[in-house]
Amino acid sequence: MRCPFCTSENDMVIDSRPIDAADVIRRRRACKGCGKRFTTYERLEEMPLMVVKSDDRREPFDRDKLRRGVLRACEKRPISLDTIDQLVDSVEYELKDFVMEVSSREIGEKILKRLHGIDQVAYIRFASVYRNFDDIDSFLSEIKKLKARRSPSRTLRPAGNDYKRRNVAALSV
């Protein structure tokens, strides 16, 4: 570290302590050249997670963009904002395992996996945008797959609190 008074690079750390929940470290230093004291702050430089789009473009991961997409798919559906936020939180938490880059396809599949257990209409809406359905046959094909995976005893909207419990349980998939 260079002394701000004499520009000497010979100093020693007198005191070091974390601040802001250990995201920043404050160091009190003394210059061995001129004897004056000064303070430095160190921050961890975070590398932003980049999303690799289908056309190989890269853009920084944007949690709000992900949330807006899920909100749009869940519009006018009986899904609470808490459930949507938990879904986005769980996907964002899983993305912490990726280093530097993640494909948009991977993110989309994680969202679809969770939406499948929460609401099938929201699932189809999200899938239509994410998988870029071009025609009605694409919708029908996805609906047939959805119906084939659904067990016959499962209903779309259980009564009362059971629906909320299932929404929360589906997030842990």
C-alpha positions as CSV (number, residue, x, y, z in Angstrom):
1,M,0.0,0.0,0.0
2,R,1.4,3.4,-0.9
3,C,1.4,6.1,1.8
4,P,-0.8,9.1,0.9
5,F,1.7,11.5,2.5
6,C,5.2,10.4,1.4
7,T,4.3,7.8,-1.3
8,S,6.5,5.2,0.4
9,E,5.3,1.6,-0.1
10,N,6.8,0.5,3.2
11,D,4.0,0.3,5.8
12,M,2.6,-1.9,8.5
13,V,-0.9,-2.8,9.5
14,I,-1.7,-1.6,13.1
15,D,-5.4,-2.7,13.3
16,S,-7.7,-4.6,11.1
17,R,-11.4,-5.1,11.6
18,P,-14.4,-6.1,9.4
19,I,-17.3,-3.7,8.9
20,D,-20.6,-3.9,7.1
21,A,-21.2,-7.6,8.0
22,A,-17.6,-8.5,7.0
23,D,-18.1,-7.3,3.4
24,V,-15.5,-4.6,4.0
25,I,-12.3,-4.7,6.0
26,R,-10.9,-1.5,7.6
27,R,-7.2,-1.5,8.1
28,R,-5.3,1.1,10.1
29,R,-1.8,1.5,8.8
30,A,1.4,3.2,9.8
31,C,4.0,4.3,7.2
32,K,7.5,3.2,8.1
33,G,9.0,6.0,6.0
34,C,7.3,9.1,7.5
35,G,5.6,7.6,10.5
36,K,2.1,9.0,9.7
37,R,-1.0,6.9,10.0
38,F,-3.8,6.3,7.5
39,T,-6.8,4.1,6.9
40,T,-7.6,1.8,4.0
41,Y,-10.7,-0.1,3.2
42,E,-10.7,-3.4,1.3
43,R,-13.8,-4.8,-0.5
44,L,-14.2,-8.2,-2.2
45,E,-14.5,-7.6,-5.9
46,E,-17.5,-9.7,-7.0
47,M,-17.5,-11.1,-10.5
48,P,-21.0,-10.7,-12.0
49,L,-22.7,-13.8,-13.2
50,M,-23.1,-13.6,-16.9
51,V,-26.1,-15.2,-18.7
52,V,-25.3,-16.8,-22.0
53,K,-28.3,-16.3,-24.3
54,S,-29.4,-18.7,-27.1
55,D,-27.6,-16.5,-29.7
56,D,-24.4,-16.5,-27.7
57,R,-24.8,-13.0,-26.5
58,R,-23.8,-12.4,-22.8
59,E,-25.5,-10.1,-20.3
60,P,-25.3,-9.7,-16.6
61,F,-27.7,-11.8,-14.5
62,D,-30.6,-9.6,-13.5
63,R,-32.8,-10.9,-10.7
64,D,-35.5,-8.3,-11.4
65,K,-35.8,-9.4,-15.0
66,L,-36.2,-13.0,-13.9
67,R,-38.9,-11.9,-11.4
68,R,-40.7,-9.9,-14.0
69,G,-40.9,-12.9,-16.3
70,V,-42.3,-15.1,-13.6
71,L,-44.8,-12.4,-12.6
72,R,-46.0,-12.1,-16.1
73,A,-46.5,-15.9,-16.4
74,C,-48.4,-15.9,-13.1
75,E,-50.6,-12.9,-13.9
76,K,-54.2,-13.4,-12.8
77,R,-53.4,-16.8,-11.3
78,P,-53.9,-17.7,-7.6
79,I,-50.2,-17.4,-6.8
80,S,-49.0,-15.1,-4.0
81,L,-46.2,-12.7,-4.4
82,D,-44.4,-14.5,-1.6
83,T,-44.5,-17.7,-3.6
84,I,-43.1,-16.0,-6.6
85,D,-40.3,-14.3,-4.6
86,Q,-39.5,-17.7,-3.0
87,L,-39.3,-19.3,-6.4
88,V,-37.0,-16.5,-7.7
89,D,-34.9,-16.7,-4.5
90,S,-34.5,-20.5,-4.8
91,V,-33.4,-20.2,-8.4
92,E,-31.0,-17.4,-7.6
93,Y,-29.5,-19.4,-4.7
94,E,-28.9,-22.4,-7.1
95,L,-27.1,-20.1,-9.5
96,K,-24.5,-19.4,-6.8
97,D,-23.0,-22.8,-7.8
98,F,-22.1,-21.4,-11.3
99,V,-18.9,-19.7,-11.8
100,M,-18.9,-16.7,-14.1
101,E,-21.5,-17.9,-16.7
102,V,-24.8,-19.8,-16.8
103,S,-26.9,-20.4,-19.9
104,S,-30.4,-18.9,-20.2
105,R,-31.6,-22.4,-21.0
106,E,-30.4,-23.6,-17.6
107,I,-32.2,-20.8,-15.8
108,G,-35.4,-21.4,-17.8
109,E,-35.4,-25.1,-17.0
110,K,-35.0,-24.3,-13.2
111,I,-38.0,-21.9,-13.4
112,L,-40.1,-24.4,-15.3
113,K,-39.4,-27.2,-12.9
114,R,-40.7,-25.1,-10.0
115,L,-43.7,-23.6,-11.9
116,H,-44.8,-27.2,-12.9
117,G,-45.4,-27.9,-9.2
118,I,-47.1,-24.6,-8.5
119,D,-49.5,-23.8,-11.3
120,Q,-49.8,-25.5,-14.7
121,V,-51.2,-22.4,-16.5
122,A,-48.3,-20.3,-15.3
123,Y,-46.0,-23.2,-16.4
124,I,-47.5,-23.1,-20.0
125,R,-47.3,-19.3,-20.2
126,F,-43.6,-19.3,-19.1
127,A,-42.8,-22.2,-21.4
128,S,-44.5,-20.5,-24.4
129,V,-42.1,-17.5,-24.1
130,Y,-39.0,-19.4,-22.9
131,R,-39.3,-22.1,-25.6
132,N,-40.5,-19.6,-28.2
133,F,-43.6,-21.4,-29.3
134,D,-44.3,-20.5,-33.0
135,D,-47.7,-22.0,-33.5
136,I,-50.7,-23.7,-31.8
137,D,-49.1,-27.1,-32.4
138,S,-46.2,-26.2,-30.1
139,F,-48.8,-25.3,-27.3
140,L,-50.7,-28.5,-27.9
141,S,-47.6,-30.6,-27.7
142,E,-46.5,-29.0,-24.4
143,I,-50.0,-29.4,-23.0
144,K,-50.0,-33.1,-23.9
145,K,-46.6,-33.6,-22.2
146,L,-47.9,-31.8,-19.2
147,K,-51.1,-33.9,-19.0
148,A,-49.0,-37.1,-19.4
149,R,-46.8,-36.1,-16.5
150,R,-49.7,-35.2,-14.2
151,S,-51.1,-37.9,-12.0
152,P,-54.8,-38.6,-12.4
153,S,-55.6,-37.9,-8.8
154,R,-54.0,-34.5,-8.8
155,T,-56.4,-31.5,-9.2
156,L,-55.4,-28.1,-10.5
157,R,-56.7,-26.1,-7.5
158,P,-57.0,-27.9,-4.1
159,A,-59.4,-26.2,-1.7
160,G,-58.3,-23.9,1.2
161,N,-54.9,-23.9,2.7
162,D,-53.8,-27.1,0.9
163,Y,-53.1,-24.9,-2.2
164,K,-50.7,-22.6,-0.3
165,R,-48.9,-25.6,1.2
166,R,-48.4,-27.2,-2.2
167,N,-47.1,-23.9,-3.6
168,V,-44.5,-23.7,-0.9
169,A,-43.6,-27.4,-1.2
170,A,-43.1,-27.1,-4.9
171,L,-40.4,-24.5,-4.4
172,S,-38.1,-27.0,-2.8
173,V,-38.0,-29.2,-5.9
